[in-house]
Amino acid sequence: MASRTKLVDFFLALGEEERLKQFQTDPEAAMTAAGLSDEEKVLVRAGDEDRLRKVIGDEPRASGMRFIMSALPKKI
């Protein structure tokens, strides 16, 4: 099962310029470096905000994550 905390941490980290560049250059390596599971990687690759919201639920930091997510490509 996907970890909402790990996903939020991953997206918030993309707010740092270096991590965002790494993600833009090699999304797979960035997701692996962040320790995302295969299931979490599928969610990120799909870019399906509704599915991500369901996993993340009421995580307190989710609003910051959604802002960063909105700036990324919809599908990787």
Secondary structure, DSSP 8 states (H G I E B T S, - for coil): ---HHHHHHHHHHTTSHHHHHHHHH-HHHHHHHTT--HHHHHHHHHT-HHHHHHHHTT-TTHHHHHHHHHTS-S--
